């Protein structure tokens, strides 16, 4: 890891916008977070040539599976209303202190009628 995310972002802006010498050399074209192992990794290409596209299906019981549902399984449905967007709750990095950063309990958001979520 090359340091704090804020420092890497600031360094990118300095290199990109020409605001002076970069704080450190650009060592990769992309930085991605690998879920499951909780690790940041630098990559020199995007999209990754070794990536494998995998389709997943949100099932009626809330599971997310690689197998498509049978024709007998009733699909979940919801209606999106652009006048009532789903609010941000957690994970805020570039927002005011009104929004706590990091993972938070999403129970209230998931209880909305216009949200589908895996269990």
Jmol script that loads the backbone (N, CA, C; Angstrom):
load data "model"
ATOM      1  N   UNK A   1       0.841  -1.174   0.000  1.00  0.00           N
ATOM      2  CA  UNK A   1       0.000   0.000   0.000  1.00  0.00           C
ATOM      3  C   UNK A   1       0.881   1.230   0.000  1.00  0.00           C
ATOM      4  N   UNK A   2       0.472   2.238  -0.729  1.00  0.00           N
ATOM      5  CA  UNK A   2       1.296   3.421  -0.911  1.00  0.00           C
ATOM      6  C   UNK A   2       0.994   4.538   0.065  1.00  0.00           C
ATOM      7  N   UNK A   3       0.233   4.296   1.090  1.00  0.00           N
ATOM      8  CA  UNK A   3      -0.084   5.346   2.046  1.00  0.00           C
ATOM      9  C   UNK A   3      -1.578   5.545   2.173  1.00  0.00           C
ATOM     10  N   UNK A   4      -1.936   6.651   2.814  1.00  0.00           N
ATOM     11  CA  UNK A   4      -3.340   6.948   3.028  1.00  0.00           C
ATOM     12  C   UNK A   4      -4.030   7.252   1.699  1.00  0.00           C
ATOM     13  N   UNK A   5      -5.298   6.886   1.588  1.00  0.00           N
ATOM     14  CA  UNK A   5      -6.061   7.127   0.362  1.00  0.00           C
ATOM     15  C   UNK A   5      -6.065   8.613   0.037  1.00  0.00           C
ATOM     16  N   UNK A   6      -6.262   9.459   1.032  1.00  0.00           N
ATOM     17  CA  UNK A   6      -6.280  10.908   0.809  1.00  0.00           C
ATOM     18  C   UNK A   6      -4.974  11.372   0.160  1.00  0.00           C
ATOM     19  N   UNK A   7      -3.835  10.883   0.641  1.00  0.00           N
ATOM     20  CA  UNK A   7      -2.544  11.277   0.074  1.00  0.00           C
ATOM     21  C   UNK A   7      -2.409  10.817  -1.370  1.00  0.00           C
ATOM     22  N   UNK A   8      -2.877   9.611  -1.674  1.00  0.00           N
ATOM     23  CA  UNK A   8      -2.806   9.114  -3.050  1.00  0.00           C
ATOM     24  C   UNK A   8      -3.699   9.937  -3.969  1.00  0.00           C
ATOM     25  N   UNK A   9      -4.872  10.311  -3.477  1.00  0.00           N
ATOM     26  CA  UNK A   9      -5.771  11.130  -4.293  1.00  0.00           C
ATOM     27  C   UNK A   9      -5.172  12.502  -4.538  1.00  0.00           C
ATOM     28  N   UNK A  10      -4.608  13.102  -3.506  1.00  0.00           N
ATOM     29  CA  UNK A  10      -3.980  14.407  -3.648  1.00  0.00           C
ATOM     30  C   UNK A  10      -2.816  14.327  -4.641  1.00  0.00           C
ATOM     31  N   UNK A  11      -2.033  13.286  -4.546  1.00  0.00           N
ATOM     32  CA  UNK A  11      -0.916  13.090  -5.466  1.00  0.00           C
ATOM     33  C   UNK A  11      -1.415  12.961  -6.904  1.00  0.00           C
ATOM     34  N   UNK A  12      -2.509  12.234  -7.097  1.00  0.00           N
ATOM     35  CA  UNK A  12      -3.074  12.086  -8.455  1.00  0.00           C
ATOM     36  C   UNK A  12      -3.496  13.448  -9.007  1.00  0.00           C
ATOM     37  N   UNK A  13      -4.164  14.259  -8.187  1.00  0.00           N
ATOM     38  CA  UNK A  13      -4.573  15.590  -8.634  1.00  0.00           C
ATOM     39  C   UNK A  13      -3.359  16.446  -8.998  1.00  0.00           C
ATOM     40  N   UNK A  14      -2.306  16.360  -8.199  1.00  0.00           N
ATOM     41  CA  UNK A  14      -1.096  17.137  -8.501  1.00  0.00           C
ATOM     42  C   UNK A  14      -0.494  16.708  -9.829  1.00  0.00           C
ATOM     43  N   UNK A  15      -0.428  15.405 -10.077  1.00  0.00           N
ATOM     44  CA  UNK A  15       0.127  14.921 -11.354  1.00  0.00           C
ATOM     45  C   UNK A  15      -0.772  15.296 -12.520  1.00  0.00           C
ATOM     46  N   UNK A  16      -2.074  15.115 -12.340  1.00  0.00           N
ATOM     47  CA  UNK A  16      -3.034  15.315 -13.428  1.00  0.00           C
ATOM     48  C   UNK A  16      -3.253  16.783 -13.746  1.00  0.00           C
ATOM     49  N   UNK A  17      -3.346  17.613 -12.749  1.00  0.00           N
ATOM     50  CA  UNK A  17      -3.644  19.023 -12.957  1.00  0.00           C
ATOM     51  C   UNK A  17      -2.393  19.890 -13.047  1.00  0.00           C
ATOM     52  N   UNK A  18      -1.227  19.275 -12.889  1.00  0.00           N
ATOM     53  CA  UNK A  18       0.019  20.020 -13.040  1.00  0.00           C
ATOM     54  C   UNK A  18       0.309  20.986 -11.916  1.00  0.00           C
ATOM     55  N   UNK A  19      -0.088  20.634 -10.720  1.00  0.00           N
ATOM     56  CA  UNK A  19       0.114  21.530  -9.589  1.00  0.00           C
ATOM     57  C   UNK A  19       1.462  21.380  -8.920  1.00  0.00           C
ATOM     58  N   UNK A  20       2.455  20.906  -9.608  1.00  0.00           N
ATOM     59  CA  UNK A  20       3.778  20.745  -9.012  1.00  0.00           C
ATOM     60  C   UNK A  20       4.269  19.323  -9.162  1.00  0.00           C
ATOM     61  N   UNK A  21       5.394  19.064  -8.553  1.00  0.00           N
ATOM     62  CA  UNK A  21       5.980  17.732  -8.621  1.00  0.00           C
ATOM     63  C   UNK A  21       5.120  16.738  -7.852  1.00  0.00           C
ATOM     64  N   UNK A  22       4.932  15.543  -8.409  1.00  0.00           N
ATOM     65  CA  UNK A  22       4.175  14.537  -7.659  1.00  0.00           C
ATOM     66  C   UNK A  22       4.904  14.148  -6.386  1.00  0.00           C
ATOM     67  N   UNK A  23       4.123  13.754  -5.399  1.00  0.00           N
ATOM     68  CA  UNK A  23       4.703  13.347  -4.127  1.00  0.00           C
ATOM     69  C   UNK A  23       5.449  12.027  -4.242  1.00  0.00           C
ATOM     70  N   UNK A  24       5.023  11.188  -5.168  1.00  0.00           N
ATOM     71  CA  UNK A  24       5.672   9.897  -5.393  1.00  0.00           C
ATOM     72  C   UNK A  24       5.397   9.473  -6.827  1.00  0.00           C
ATOM     73  N   UNK A  25       6.218   8.594  -7.394  1.00  0.00           N
ATOM     74  CA  UNK A  25       5.987   8.187  -8.782  1.00  0.00           C
ATOM     75  C   UNK A  25       4.705   7.376  -8.921  1.00  0.00           C
ATOM     76  N   UNK A  26       4.110   7.461 -10.099  1.00  0.00           N
ATOM     77  CA  UNK A  26       2.912   6.671 -10.384  1.00  0.00           C
ATOM     78  C   UNK A  26       3.356   5.242 -10.625  1.00  0.00           C
ATOM     79  N   UNK A  27       2.985   4.332  -9.736  1.00  0.00           N
ATOM     80  CA  UNK A  27       3.472   2.958  -9.840  1.00  0.00           C
ATOM     81  C   UNK A  27       2.478   2.011 -10.474  1.00  0.00           C
ATOM     82  N   UNK A  28       1.316   2.506 -10.851  1.00  0.00           N
ATOM     83  CA  UNK A  28       0.329   1.642 -11.490  1.00  0.00           C
ATOM     84  C   UNK A  28      -0.753   2.485 -12.127  1.00  0.00           C
ATOM     85  N   UNK A  29      -1.492   1.907 -13.043  1.00  0.00           N
ATOM     86  CA  UNK A  29      -2.571   2.637 -13.690  1.00  0.00           C
ATOM     87  C   UNK A  29      -3.852   2.609 -12.890  1.00  0.00           C
ATOM     88  N   UNK A  30      -3.972   1.652 -11.995  1.00  0.00           N
ATOM     89  CA  UNK A  30      -5.201   1.537 -11.233  1.00  0.00           C
ATOM     90  C   UNK A  30      -4.950   0.971  -9.857  1.00  0.00           C
ATOM     91  N   UNK A  31      -5.808   1.343  -8.950  1.00  0.00           N
ATOM     92  CA  UNK A  31      -5.755   0.824  -7.591  1.00  0.00           C
ATOM     93  C   UNK A  31      -7.133   0.269  -7.298  1.00  0.00           C
ATOM     94  N   UNK A  32      -7.209  -0.994  -6.935  1.00  0.00           N
ATOM     95  CA  UNK A  32      -8.505  -1.602  -6.672  1.00  0.00           C
ATOM     96  C   UNK A  32      -8.493  -2.312  -5.336  1.00  0.00           C
ATOM     97  N   UNK A  33      -9.685  -2.425  -4.780  1.00  0.00           N
ATOM     98  CA  UNK A  33      -9.845  -3.079  -3.484  1.00  0.00           C
ATOM     99  C   UNK A  33     -10.409  -4.464  -3.716  1.00  0.00           C
ATOM    100  N   UNK A  34      -9.775  -5.478  -3.157  1.00  0.00           N
ATOM    101  CA  UNK A  34     -10.215  -6.862  -3.305  1.00  0.00           C
ATOM    102  C   UNK A  34     -11.030  -7.234  -2.079  1.00  0.00           C
ATOM    103  N   UNK A  35     -12.346  -7.390  -2.293  1.00  0.00           N
ATOM    104  CA  UNK A  35     -13.215  -7.758  -1.186  1.00  0.00           C
ATOM    105  C   UNK A  35     -12.943  -9.209  -0.803  1.00  0.00           C
ATOM    106  N   UNK A  36     -13.212  -9.541   0.408  1.00  0.00           N
ATOM    107  CA  UNK A  36     -12.999 -10.905   0.880  1.00  0.00           C
ATOM    108  C   UNK A  36     -11.651 -11.054   1.549  1.00  0.00           C
ATOM    109  N   UNK A  37     -10.614 -10.461   0.939  1.00  0.00           N
ATOM    110  CA  UNK A  37      -9.297 -10.488   1.576  1.00  0.00           C
ATOM    111  C   UNK A  37      -8.924  -9.107   2.113  1.00  0.00           C
ATOM    112  N   UNK A  38      -9.822  -8.118   1.908  1.00  0.00           N
ATOM    113  CA  UNK A  38      -9.643  -6.755   2.426  1.00  0.00           C
ATOM    114  C   UNK A  38      -8.257  -6.197   2.114  1.00  0.00           C
ATOM    115  N   UNK A  39      -7.949  -6.139   0.822  1.00  0.00           N
ATOM    116  CA  UNK A  39      -6.616  -5.716   0.421  1.00  0.00           C
ATOM    117  C   UNK A  39      -6.679  -4.805  -0.806  1.00  0.00           C
ATOM    118  N   UNK A  40      -5.887  -3.739  -0.795  1.00  0.00           N
ATOM    119  CA  UNK A  40      -5.737  -2.883  -1.962  1.00  0.00           C
ATOM    120  C   UNK A  40      -4.656  -3.468  -2.852  1.00  0.00           C
ATOM    121  N   UNK A  41      -4.844  -3.360  -4.164  1.00  0.00           N
ATOM    122  CA  UNK A  41      -3.858  -3.908  -5.107  1.00  0.00           C
ATOM    123  C   UNK A  41      -3.712  -2.945  -6.287  1.00  0.00           C
ATOM    124  N   UNK A  42      -2.477  -2.700  -6.687  1.00  0.00           N
ATOM    125  CA  UNK A  42      -2.209  -1.877  -7.853  1.00  0.00           C
ATOM    126  C   UNK A  42      -2.215  -2.750  -9.092  1.00  0.00           C
ATOM    127  N   UNK A  43      -2.779  -2.228 -10.155  1.00  0.00           N
ATOM    128  CA  UNK A  43      -2.845  -2.946 -11.429  1.00  0.00           C
ATOM    129  C   UNK A  43      -2.375  -2.017 -12.541  1.00  0.00           C
ATOM    130  N   UNK A  44      -1.830  -2.564 -13.596  1.00  0.00           N
ATOM    131  CA  UNK A  44      -1.339  -1.755 -14.714  1.00  0.00           C
ATOM    132  C   UNK A  44      -2.271  -1.785 -15.910  1.00  0.00           C
ATOM    133  N   UNK A  45      -3.403  -2.486 -15.798  1.00  0.00           N
ATOM    134  CA  UNK A  45      -4.367  -2.518 -16.897  1.00  0.00           C
ATOM    135  C   UNK A  45      -5.775  -2.481 -16.342  1.00  0.00           C
ATOM    136  N   UNK A  46      -6.704  -1.997 -17.173  1.00  0.00           N
ATOM    137  CA  UNK A  46      -8.118  -2.014 -16.811  1.00  0.00           C
ATOM    138  C   UNK A  46      -8.928  -2.011 -18.086  1.00  0.00           C
ATOM    139  N   UNK A  47      -9.853  -2.911 -18.265  1.00  0.00           N
ATOM    140  CA  UNK A  47     -10.184  -3.984 -17.316  1.00  0.00           C
ATOM    141  C   UNK A  47      -9.088  -5.041 -17.281  1.00  0.00           C
ATOM    142  N   UNK A  48      -9.060  -5.800 -16.244  1.00  0.00           N
ATOM    143  CA  UNK A  48      -8.041  -6.832 -16.087  1.00  0.00           C
ATOM    144  C   UNK A  48      -8.231  -7.920 -17.138  1.00  0.00           C
ATOM    145  N   UNK A  49      -7.150  -8.286 -17.817  1.00  0.00           N
ATOM    146  CA  UNK A  49      -7.254  -9.328 -18.846  1.00  0.00           C
ATOM    147  C   UNK A  49      -7.583 -10.690 -18.234  1.00  0.00           C
ATOM    148  N   UNK A  50      -7.242 -10.895 -16.981  1.00  0.00           N
ATOM    149  CA  UNK A  50      -7.512 -12.178 -16.318  1.00  0.00           C
ATOM    150  C   UNK A  50      -8.895 -12.234 -15.677  1.00  0.00           C
ATOM    151  N   UNK A  51      -9.639 -11.141 -15.769  1.00  0.00           N
ATOM    152  CA  UNK A  51     -10.981 -11.099 -15.180  1.00  0.00           C
ATOM    153  C   UNK A  51     -11.912 -12.054 -15.913  1.00  0.00           C
ATOM    154  N   UNK A  52     -12.822 -12.643 -15.178  1.00  0.00           N
ATOM    155  CA  UNK A  52     -13.804 -13.556 -15.741  1.00  0.00           C
ATOM    156  C   UNK A  52     -15.193 -12.989 -15.449  1.00  0.00           C
ATOM    157  N   UNK A  53     -15.940 -12.684 -16.514  1.00  0.00           N
ATOM    158  CA  UNK A  53     -17.309 -12.201 -16.324  1.00  0.00           C
ATOM    159  C   UNK A  53     -18.167 -13.321 -15.755  1.00  0.00           C
ATOM    160  N   UNK A  54     -18.909 -13.020 -14.720  1.00  0.00           N
ATOM    161  CA  UNK A  54     -19.782 -14.001 -14.089  1.00  0.00           C
ATOM    162  C   UNK A  54     -21.136 -13.367 -13.843  1.00  0.00           C
ATOM    163  N   UNK A  55     -22.174 -13.958 -14.383  1.00  0.00           N
ATOM    164  CA  UNK A  55     -23.522 -13.470 -14.153  1.00  0.00           C
ATOM    165  C   UNK A  55     -24.028 -13.994 -12.809  1.00  0.00           C
ATOM    166  N   UNK A  56     -24.682 -13.115 -12.054  1.00  0.00           N
ATOM    167  CA  UNK A  56     -25.345 -13.509 -10.819  1.00  0.00           C
ATOM    168  C   UNK A  56     -26.793 -13.082 -10.901  1.00  0.00           C
ATOM    169  N   UNK A  57     -27.634 -13.805 -10.221  1.00  0.00           N
ATOM    170  CA  UNK A  57     -29.072 -13.569 -10.265  1.00  0.00           C
ATOM    171  C   UNK A  57     -29.604 -13.386  -8.858  1.00  0.00           C
ATOM    172  N   UNK A  58     -30.362 -12.297  -8.671  1.00  0.00           N
ATOM    173  CA  UNK A  58     -30.999 -12.054  -7.383  1.00  0.00           C
ATOM    174  C   UNK A  58     -32.280 -12.873  -7.345  1.00  0.00           C
ATOM    175  N   UNK A  59     -32.313 -13.837  -6.439  1.00  0.00           N
ATOM    176  CA  UNK A  59     -33.429 -14.770  -6.366  1.00  0.00           C
ATOM    177  C   UNK A  59     -34.558 -14.211  -5.517  1.00  0.00           C
ATOM    178  N   UNK A  60     -35.739 -14.797  -5.665  1.00  0.00           N
ATOM    179  CA  UNK A  60     -36.935 -14.337  -4.953  1.00  0.00           C
ATOM    180  C   UNK A  60     -36.767 -14.424  -3.440  1.00  0.00           C
ATOM    181  N   UNK A  61     -35.929 -15.361  -2.967  1.00  0.00           N
ATOM    182  CA  UNK A  61     -35.726 -15.489  -1.518  1.00  0.00           C
ATOM    183  C   UNK A  61     -34.604 -14.593  -1.008  1.00  0.00           C
ATOM    184  N   UNK A  62     -34.080 -13.716  -1.879  1.00  0.00           N
ATOM    185  CA  UNK A  62     -33.052 -12.769  -1.470  1.00  0.00           C
ATOM    186  C   UNK A  62     -31.634 -13.243  -1.661  1.00  0.00           C
ATOM    187  N   UNK A  63     -31.439 -14.503  -2.095  1.00  0.00           N
ATOM    188  CA  UNK A  63     -30.086 -15.008  -2.322  1.00  0.00           C
ATOM    189  C   UNK A  63     -29.562 -14.498  -3.663  1.00  0.00           C
ATOM    190  N   UNK A  64     -28.254 -14.413  -3.768  1.00  0.00           N
ATOM    191  CA  UNK A  64     -27.577 -14.065  -5.008  1.00  0.00           C
ATOM    192  C   UNK A  64     -26.838 -15.312  -5.459  1.00  0.00           C
ATOM    193  N   UNK A  65     -27.200 -15.863  -6.633  1.00  0.00           N
ATOM    194  CA  UNK A  65     -26.617 -17.129  -7.072  1.00  0.00           C
ATOM    195  C   UNK A  65     -26.175 -17.049  -8.526  1.00  0.00           C
ATOM    196  N   UNK A  66     -25.188 -17.874  -8.919  1.00  0.00           N
ATOM    197  CA  UNK A  66     -24.806 -17.920 -10.332  1.00  0.00           C
ATOM    198  C   UNK A  66     -25.840 -18.654 -11.190  1.00  0.00           C
ATOM    199  N   UNK A  67     -26.695 -19.456 -10.558  1.00  0.00           N
ATOM    200  CA  UNK A  67     -27.725 -20.186 -11.303  1.00  0.00           C
ATOM    201  C   UNK A  67     -28.940 -19.296 -11.503  1.00  0.00           C
ATOM    202  N   UNK A  68     -29.471 -19.228 -12.727  1.00  0.00           N
ATOM    203  CA  UNK A  68     -30.677 -18.431 -12.947  1.00  0.00           C
ATOM    204  C   UNK A  68     -31.880 -19.096 -12.285  1.00  0.00           C
ATOM    205  N   UNK A  69     -32.875 -18.301 -11.937  1.00  0.00           N
ATOM    206  CA  UNK A  69     -34.065 -18.888 -11.319  1.00  0.00           C
ATOM    207  C   UNK A  69     -34.853 -19.721 -12.332  1.00  0.00           C
ATOM    208  N   UNK A  70     -35.609 -20.664 -11.820  1.00  0.00           N
ATOM    209  CA  UNK A  70     -36.470 -21.464 -12.694  1.00  0.00           C
ATOM    210  C   UNK A  70     -37.636 -20.598 -13.149  1.00  0.00           C
ATOM    211  N   UNK A  71     -38.327 -21.031 -14.162  1.00  0.00           N
ATOM    212  CA  UNK A  71     -39.474 -20.264 -14.661  1.00  0.00           C
ATOM    213  C   UNK A  71     -40.611 -20.246 -13.642  1.00  0.00           C
ATOM    214  N   UNK A  72     -40.611 -21.203 -12.703  1.00  0.00           N
ATOM    215  CA  UNK A  72     -41.658 -21.249 -11.681  1.00  0.00           C
ATOM    216  C   UNK A  72     -41.417 -20.225 -10.565  1.00  0.00           C
ATOM    217  N   UNK A  73     -40.189 -19.769 -10.427  1.00  0.00           N
ATOM    218  CA  UNK A  73     -39.860 -18.823  -9.360  1.00  0.00           C
ATOM    219  C   UNK A  73     -40.362 -17.426  -9.728  1.00  0.00           C
ATOM    220  N   UNK A  74     -41.106 -16.825  -8.846  1.00  0.00           N
ATOM    221  CA  UNK A  74     -41.643 -15.493  -9.093  1.00  0.00           C
ATOM    222  C   UNK A  74     -40.555 -14.441  -8.863  1.00  0.00           C
ATOM    223  N   UNK A  75     -40.339 -13.561  -9.821  1.00  0.00           N
ATOM    224  CA  UNK A  75     -39.299 -12.540  -9.645  1.00  0.00           C
ATOM    225  C   UNK A  75     -39.721 -11.461  -8.656  1.00  0.00           C
ATOM    226  N   UNK A  76     -38.724 -10.878  -8.008  1.00  0.00           N
ATOM    227  CA  UNK A  76     -38.976  -9.717  -7.157  1.00  0.00           C
ATOM    228  C   UNK A  76     -39.127  -8.509  -8.065  1.00  0.00           C
ATOM    229  N   UNK A  77     -39.958  -7.576  -7.674  1.00  0.00           N
ATOM    230  CA  UNK A  77     -40.147  -6.362  -8.451  1.00  0.00           C
ATOM    231  C   UNK A  77     -40.153  -5.157  -7.524  1.00  0.00           C
ATOM    232  N   UNK A  78     -39.788  -4.022  -8.088  1.00  0.00           N
ATOM    233  CA  UNK A  78     -39.887  -2.770  -7.346  1.00  0.00           C
ATOM    234  C   UNK A  78     -40.090  -1.648  -8.352  1.00  0.00           C
ATOM    235  N   UNK A  79     -40.577  -0.544  -7.872  1.00  0.00           N
ATOM    236  CA  UNK A  79     -40.778   0.629  -8.717  1.00  0.00           C
ATOM    237  C   UNK A  79     -39.848   1.723  -8.238  1.00  0.00           C
ATOM    238  N   UNK A  80     -39.043   2.221  -9.149  1.00  0.00           N
ATOM    239  CA  UNK A  80     -38.109   3.287  -8.828  1.00  0.00           C
ATOM    240  C   UNK A  80     -38.790   4.638  -9.017  1.00  0.00           C
ATOM    241  N   UNK A  81     -38.674   5.492  -8.010  1.00  0.00           N
ATOM    242  CA  UNK A  81     -39.236   6.838  -8.084  1.00  0.00           C
ATOM    243  C   UNK A  81     -38.082   7.836  -7.985  1.00  0.00           C
ATOM    244  N   UNK A  82     -37.721   8.486  -9.098  1.00  0.00           N
ATOM    245  CA  UNK A  82     -36.601   9.430  -9.056  1.00  0.00           C
ATOM    246  C   UNK A  82     -36.843  10.624  -8.136  1.00  0.00           C
ATOM    247  N   UNK A  83     -38.090  10.839  -7.754  1.00  0.00           N
ATOM    248  CA  UNK A  83     -38.392  11.933  -6.824  1.00  0.00           C
ATOM    249  C   UNK A  83     -38.201  11.511  -5.365  1.00  0.00           C
ATOM    250  N   UNK A  84     -37.919  10.226  -5.137  1.00  0.00           N
ATOM    251  CA  UNK A  84     -37.693   9.705  -3.790  1.00  0.00           C
ATOM    252  C   UNK A  84     -36.501   8.749  -3.818  1.00  0.00           C
ATOM    253  N   UNK A  85     -35.294   9.282  -4.095  1.00  0.00           N
ATOM    254  CA  UNK A  85     -34.132   8.404  -4.223  1.00  0.00           C
ATOM    255  C   UNK A  85     -33.756   7.733  -2.900  1.00  0.00           C
ATOM    256  N   UNK A  86     -33.113   6.582  -3.014  1.00  0.00           N
ATOM    257  CA  UNK A  86     -32.643   5.868  -1.832  1.00  0.00           C
ATOM    258  C   UNK A  86     -31.482   6.672  -1.233  1.00  0.00           C
ATOM    259  N   UNK A  87     -31.529   6.978   0.059  1.00  0.00           N
ATOM    260  CA  UNK A  87     -30.483   7.817   0.659  1.00  0.00           C
ATOM    261  C   UNK A  87     -29.168   7.065   0.850  1.00  0.00           C
ATOM    262  N   UNK A  88     -28.099   7.830   0.890  1.00  0.00           N
ATOM    263  CA  UNK A  88     -26.783   7.294   1.222  1.00  0.00           C
ATOM    264  C   UNK A  88     -26.736   7.058   2.725  1.00  0.00           C
ATOM    265  N   UNK A  89     -26.219   5.918   3.114  1.00  0.00           N
ATOM    266  CA  UNK A  89     -26.087   5.620   4.542  1.00  0.00           C
ATOM    267  C   UNK A  89     -24.796   4.845   4.744  1.00  0.00           C
ATOM    268  N   UNK A  90     -23.753   5.541   5.139  1.00  0.00           N
ATOM    269  CA  UNK A  90     -22.461   4.898   5.376  1.00  0.00           C
ATOM    270  C   UNK A  90     -21.600   4.885   4.143  1.00  0.00           C
ATOM    271  N   UNK A  91     -20.318   4.680   4.360  1.00  0.00           N
ATOM    272  CA  UNK A  91     -19.378   4.614   3.263  1.00  0.00           C
ATOM    273  C   UNK A  91     -18.945   5.967   2.741  1.00  0.00           C
ATOM    274  N   UNK A  92     -19.453   7.043   3.324  1.00  0.00           N
ATOM    275  CA  UNK A  92     -19.131   8.380   2.841  1.00  0.00           C
ATOM    276  C   UNK A  92     -17.650   8.690   3.062  1.00  0.00           C
ATOM    277  N   UNK A  93     -16.999   9.157   2.020  1.00  0.00           N
ATOM    278  CA  UNK A  93     -15.597   9.538   2.138  1.00  0.00           C
ATOM    279  C   UNK A  93     -15.430  11.031   1.876  1.00  0.00           C
ATOM    280  N   UNK A  94     -16.150  11.547   0.890  1.00  0.00           N
ATOM    281  CA  UNK A  94     -15.990  12.936   0.485  1.00  0.00           C
ATOM    282  C   UNK A  94     -17.192  13.791   0.858  1.00  0.00           C
ATOM    283  N   UNK A  95     -17.882  13.429   1.899  1.00  0.00           N
ATOM    284  CA  UNK A  95     -19.087  14.156   2.273  1.00  0.00           C
ATOM    285  C   UNK A  95     -18.876  14.820   3.630  1.00  0.00           C
ATOM    286  N   UNK A  96     -19.834  15.651   3.998  1.00  0.00           N
ATOM    287  CA  UNK A  96     -19.739  16.364   5.272  1.00  0.00           C
ATOM    288  C   UNK A  96     -19.813  15.378   6.442  1.00  0.00           C
ATOM    289  N   UNK A  97     -19.566  15.906   7.619  1.00  0.00           N
ATOM    290  CA  UNK A  97     -19.608  15.085   8.828  1.00  0.00           C
ATOM    291  C   UNK A  97     -21.019  14.614   9.170  1.00  0.00           C
ATOM    292  N   UNK A  98     -22.034  15.079   8.412  1.00  0.00           N
ATOM    293  CA  UNK A  98     -23.396  14.594   8.619  1.00  0.00           C
ATOM    294  C   UNK A  98     -23.511  13.127   8.246  1.00  0.00           C
ATOM    295  N   UNK A  99     -22.581  12.634   7.410  1.00  0.00           N
ATOM    296  CA  UNK A  99     -22.581  11.250   6.943  1.00  0.00           C
ATOM    297  C   UNK A  99     -21.366  10.546   7.529  1.00  0.00           C
ATOM    298  N   UNK A 100     -21.609   9.576   8.395  1.00  0.00           N
ATOM    299  CA  UNK A 100     -20.505   8.836   9.005  1.00  0.00           C
ATOM    300  C   UNK A 100     -19.807   7.969   7.968  1.00  0.00           C
ATOM    301  N   UNK A 101     -18.478   7.939   7.960  1.00  0.00           N
ATOM    302  CA  UNK A 101     -17.767   7.083   7.016  1.00  0.00           C
ATOM    303  C   UNK A 101     -17.765   5.628   7.469  1.00  0.00           C
ATOM    304  N   UNK A 102     -17.518   4.739   6.532  1.00  0.00           N
ATOM    305  CA  UNK A 102     -17.366   3.338   6.854  1.00  0.00           C
ATOM    306  C   UNK A 102     -18.650   2.545   6.759  1.00  0.00           C
ATOM    307  N   UNK A 103     -18.553   1.250   6.988  1.00  0.00           N
ATOM    308  CA  UNK A 103     -19.730   0.392   6.893  1.00  0.00           C
ATOM    309  C   UNK A 103     -20.688   0.644   8.057  1.00  0.00           C
ATOM    310  N   UNK A 104     -21.969   0.739   7.721  1.00  0.00           N
ATOM    311  CA  UNK A 104     -22.993   0.954   8.736  1.00  0.00           C
ATOM    312  C   UNK A 104     -24.143  -0.018   8.501  1.00  0.00           C
ATOM    313  N   UNK A 105     -24.962  -0.188   9.508  1.00  0.00           N
ATOM    314  CA  UNK A 105     -26.134  -1.061   9.412  1.00  0.00           C
ATOM    315  C   UNK A 105     -27.100  -0.485   8.371  1.00  0.00           C
ATOM    316  N   UNK A 106     -27.442  -1.271   7.359  1.00  0.00           N
ATOM    317  CA  UNK A 106     -28.308  -0.823   6.259  1.00  0.00           C
ATOM    318  C   UNK A 106     -29.758  -1.268   6.434  1.00  0.00           C
ATOM    319  N   UNK A 107     -30.154  -1.709   7.628  1.00  0.00           N
ATOM    320  CA  UNK A 107     -31.496  -2.236   7.856  1.00  0.00           C
ATOM    321  C   UNK A 107     -32.581  -1.247   7.446  1.00  0.00           C
ATOM    322  N   UNK A 108     -32.443   0.016   7.824  1.00  0.00           N
ATOM    323  CA  UNK A 108     -33.474   1.011   7.495  1.00  0.00           C
ATOM    324  C   UNK A 108     -33.578   1.220   5.988  1.00  0.00           C
ATOM    325  N   UNK A 109     -32.458   1.243   5.303  1.00  0.00           N
ATOM    326  CA  UNK A 109     -32.467   1.424   3.846  1.00  0.00           C
ATOM    327  C   UNK A 109     -33.075   0.196   3.179  1.00  0.00           C
ATOM    328  N   UNK A 110     -32.678  -0.990   3.619  1.00  0.00           N
ATOM    329  CA  UNK A 110     -33.178  -2.230   3.012  1.00  0.00           C
ATOM    330  C   UNK A 110     -34.671  -2.449   3.256  1.00  0.00           C
ATOM    331  N   UNK A 111     -35.253  -1.766   4.236  1.00  0.00           N
ATOM    332  CA  UNK A 111     -36.674  -1.924   4.533  1.00  0.00           C
ATOM    333  C   UNK A 111     -37.563  -1.146   3.562  1.00  0.00           C
ATOM    334  N   UNK A 112     -36.963  -0.284   2.747  1.00  0.00           N
ATOM    335  CA  UNK A 112     -37.764   0.488   1.796  1.00  0.00           C
ATOM    336  C   UNK A 112     -38.363  -0.428   0.733  1.00  0.00           C
ATOM    337  N   UNK A 113     -39.519  -0.042   0.247  1.00  0.00           N
ATOM    338  CA  UNK A 113     -40.216  -0.830  -0.786  1.00  0.00           C
ATOM    339  C   UNK A 113     -39.487  -0.802  -2.128  1.00  0.00           C
ATOM    340  N   UNK A 114     -38.632   0.214  -2.343  1.00  0.00           N
ATOM    341  CA  UNK A 114     -37.955   0.346  -3.629  1.00  0.00           C
ATOM    342  C   UNK A 114     -36.500  -0.126  -3.594  1.00  0.00           C
ATOM    343  N   UNK A 115     -36.178  -1.018  -2.653  1.00  0.00           N
ATOM    344  CA  UNK A 115     -34.828  -1.567  -2.530  1.00  0.00           C
ATOM    345  C   UNK A 115     -34.900  -3.086  -2.574  1.00  0.00           C
ATOM    346  N   UNK A 116     -34.097  -3.681  -3.447  1.00  0.00           N
ATOM    347  CA  UNK A 116     -33.912  -5.135  -3.469  1.00  0.00           C
ATOM    348  C   UNK A 116     -32.509  -5.412  -2.973  1.00  0.00           C
ATOM    349  N   UNK A 117     -32.337  -6.370  -2.100  1.00  0.00           N
ATOM    350  CA  UNK A 117     -31.027  -6.673  -1.547  1.00  0.00           C
ATOM    351  C   UNK A 117     -30.892  -8.167  -1.329  1.00  0.00           C
ATOM    352  N   UNK A 118     -29.657  -8.657  -1.522  1.00  0.00           N
ATOM    353  CA  UNK A 118     -29.412 -10.074  -1.227  1.00  0.00           C
ATOM    354  C   UNK A 118     -29.342 -10.246   0.280  1.00  0.00           C
ATOM    355  N   UNK A 119     -29.608 -11.442   0.747  1.00  0.00           N
ATOM    356  CA  UNK A 119     -29.578 -11.715   2.182  1.00  0.00           C
ATOM    357  C   UNK A 119     -28.236 -12.266   2.570  1.00  0.00           C
TER     358      UNK A 119
END
end "model"
wireframe off; spacefill off
backbone 0.3
color backbone group
